[in-house]
Amino acid sequence: MTQAKHESKALAPLMIAALGVVFGDIGTSPLYAFKEAFAGTHGLPLSEANVLATLSALFWAVTLIISFKYVFIVLRFDNEGEGGSLALASLAQRSARVGVQRRVAAVTAAGVFAAAMFYGDAVITPAISVLSAVEGIAVVAPTLEHWIEPITIFILVILFCVQRSGTAVVGRFFGPVTVIWFAVLALLGAWSIAQTPEVLRALNPMYAASFVAEKPGQSFLLLGAIFLALTGGEALYADMGHFGARPVRLAWYLIVSPALLINYFGQGALVLRSSEAVSNPFFMLAPEEWRFALVALATMATVIASQATISGAFSITAQATRLGYLPRLRQLHTSDTERGQVYIPAVNWMMLVAVVVLVLEFDTSSDLAAAYGIAVSGDMIITTLLMLFITTMSQRRLKTVLLGVLGAFLVVEVLFFASNLTKFMAGGWLPMLLGGALFTMLTTWKRGSSLITRERRRINIPMKDFFGGPPLDVPRVPGTAIYLTSDTETVPSALFHNLKHFKVLHERVFFLHVSIEDVPRVPDIDHIEVHELGGGNYTVEVRYGFREEPNIPEALAALADLGLVLEPMSTTYFVARATVVEGEGNDLRAWRRALFGWMMRQSEGPANYFHLPPNQVVELGTQISL
């Protein structure tokens, strides 16, 4: 079989799996986006002109912002296969020329802020999506309306509990359901359009343009509802690392986009025929005898919608950890082929708690819609600004054209953001508050970590100086000491603390560094590398693939082949645990120092992370002044 045929065979299942993960958020927007234009906080009066203007604006917004900007352009701005604002900010840093350090710092801060805002909306998506679907029960059986909240919470709990299975497994299960969902969207919409084909006049952008010219105030408010059809764009980009750009791009153009737009036009055709359907046009599209089945399918689809932002939150968290914006959290890689497929238990359970609280607090999807959009529209603006910076620094073909296109997108997205700001007091403050809190945590950890690294470099001694000078005048005692170090060039502080307190060195000393490679598994022959420094001292580097669980004692057993047998009863692992105290320079304010100290205590310690035997570990505390 040729490579091209093999890749095409692999592409189909990736597309199906991507449908079940990447497009869940934007794929369920027909449940509430068109309805909010007429029944929301700033709903328009129902008339043929308003329906056609709304559909025209919606069609061109989806086409330009999602199909053209995100799928055609933004997916090309990947950072080694990863997407999302942090990946884009990291790419911007690498593309910057010398002499633009201040702009790079601003760009980086913007990327971190966008990532924080993504978290803010990531907890709203599961709540609004599942609620909007379960609310269909009120259409089918109004007497069951009081069961909407309990059913919603039950579904969400199940969803977060299955995340441990991994994105690929969840995607394979959800993918076929999503195929059926998009097929039903298209069929319902096409059947309605066939009955009222004049609705297709809204494909003409002049309907939207005329509405803006005649009613600028109402047009401005309408943008807040139209934007609900675009809210999956950032999740789409953040989830790119799970499957790659090509499957995402093909799935959008061939399946998702046609189904969504046909359904939106079908809803418009329905309300033109029957004005009472405006209360819930999506479920009214189906014949009465099929509505209960549609509620069940919509509920499954909205569970999948939640998957898009959950997976995106895992991806963003993993990127933030690698880039130094978060402490080390327990991560489980769930795929042998895609490094981006991770499960982070702490994030999973915190999101579940936040989502359940939102459901209990806001009660209905319409109330949640008021809280939805500000953070995502802010993300979109920052994404465009980052791309403008990268394009300015690059030597891309058609650079001027791309800058012009991105500038036009920026103007449109600023208008969307301004429109969404009108919902601030109705609930839009919530994702902004969550995002602001997370931004503070991300920047505090980055700043505190940088200061600790600076202090360690100041006080630590280079390895070559330490062992290149006269032999240390300290006794050597029987046994083996293993010092974990993140910097192979300097002597770890744990050794100095050991000398200070015990005034001895073990007869054998290993300086151990662990690295995680960009491959699923490292071959046994490359797993461990040893260099002798002389005098019973060694440096050891242990390499793991991102799919492997680091287990240091198991890896060090291979040293026996080199004649370096480690007896458990005489081997001790020394780990330095830093504690932050107030310093003279006041590099961190007191409250940020306290926050940083708390985050340090929440990070997973080396003993657990590397599976060190508890009875062989000695933690040596070290105080660092900040």
Steps between C-alpha positions, in 0.01 A plus 500: 500500500639841404558765765234725343237225524602423857470867598160530332380192689622648828339837417140374507503375863686815607229713339227301677680524834556874446127544446446358846753727672597809301161609361274421792482862620428672172298201376227550758463876459177456293331406829520857628672746262213579260244494784695759701481746209123530558437366852817613680578801718512735200270299271377650172129531411403206279457608137606369160756779458654432840514123442674542163743757643584270792560199273710709262718631785528151649596336170773750420632505856544121502648503150751777564597444864492122523537363146749758377680638805523200731484196275681638196749740663541449876550122481816572299647684802574190705785462747640152426149370448348675803234770481352753740603843622798380707640304206451808282670726757795261516520505120494880509793502745708279270420705191592836659803688375769648722408841638127442555518357852234733637256401229579133560421542870166663414421227246581229752283662767215524249530129420494408868197725555319333210575158648356614832188630326462164325474333841234754596273399213600133513290452812197672343489288183407168666234671712331693218525217246352223713239730654380619158451140385330372814267801487347328198317288754279804569398499132420129495358458852449829691412311820862376522650849501606474867730209407715711264764600758544154663527329160752760381720455806483119476612511134787738578628281783506198269682701232781611730534151644575345158779747417753258650449273197680754281408731214540238228273248673241768578528626142447152352187461710368851441606524133227278351237674716622834367477376140134416565454839669632697204298285258183574698587873509530503123186292437279706732631823353469384138140382555404838644682692224317293237172625643611865505780532241481880496703496822808436283489865399689560826815367332523848350719710734297809409227393744745528787658817360160672457398407854823653635443818300135538605520381862858537627398480868307174461776363275755563770294306756430222247872429475489356854255230385677438169823446689350197676534317166877566505590408856663167409771664291758530779428147625543375143849654486596391854397139421702485178786317674274205575453402134704727273392779266402299192228281658356807674499704180337228286236417762399866518472563128338168407265436793474757777465832319236384244289333770508804730411754235221287352348462847519873576321578174246230579424666835459832320262344250298349786445829685401666173222238468408482867581789734423303819795269422740781592492389867704190409542475122754217510271241661196630311676405174426134569154343465334466841535120510878529448572774754573273794760312293645838394528604866692178573731553201553868588589400856765260373627766260530761774691257716737481205499880477633514851782267393646766272570746781598230750761365258607857424545570871721190533709613200539856627596375849763263359645783290497738798691246709762443231542876450542563872167670576366226727656263753543135415159332504431132453454438127403174336577464129229291339637443149807335350493725192376844609687677781216752527256240633527539876278463804564721804299384803527825700364709211226246429356502852532876550311557176226260607444689826493837318256374234257354754503827697419692179204275420359546851561876496371599152218240458437553125705507180365849417640635827833331429502644147526844660826388665632348181712669238705779659802284580489310168474820295796634698690180417427550132639853506820385672541211254478748211749736668747215553467397136556859390821509707625167360418606145678834548813317620491241221591493133180328389379516142213743453593654834328831424179327394495288817556807718209675330270200546594465868445873550147467359432206733622708793248776427212250484610323818526828691137567406400154627687562824335839549156348440565221749604758760136610516435166677762568768261573789266217395768239567785584268705600804531135602741369231694826526537451875608138458738592220649786701562273798666239280712764324625612842591141590675433167710816511577459871636149445706611201647797685566304820660211311727742310611662826573162659705397197692828522572446870610141446737601223645763729569264788564172317849397386568375145557126490837535322632739769380282785666183376785664312654649812679337798328195652253582775637452850197309628462135599345256249250266659370169361193508278365679195350850487282601204435872459218601266590807296328704231827659385785269407744792491480587870531312826153459658433691820401174674867393499607820676230454762617144551859620549384777733296272727686167485850610384550176302470375144393152399759281332291513181312813390265516203365825359179397330318696228172384343390618157171440318546454125257583217445131418249258656765259633878510518679177392668311784845562348448879526322498835797581721837669452782508758813715518771449762632815662767322702532428870181293509287781354274457195245688295202298382241606246180298478278555196132420476246528221196715566282187520718338769455532874836605655623235744852582616584188705392281210716698255804500727490121523664507155817639661576146620609421142778758551606351832320771698265295714267705720404327822165636621604491865806715436361738233352838593324750273556864596237751389506875562167659586507880474312728739445863408568766764496878490813653359656843507435577135120457516501336158152367575228676697396323819170370359667367183774340708231327707320388183823368352578311820154343496542393135837345586333291767237380250755379245569131483822422686788312335456202732148430369564608144808276457371210716782526751482257795378712796737331745801595282416869449645788700347842434731789579321828538656812357385858556507742209450870555270680259 
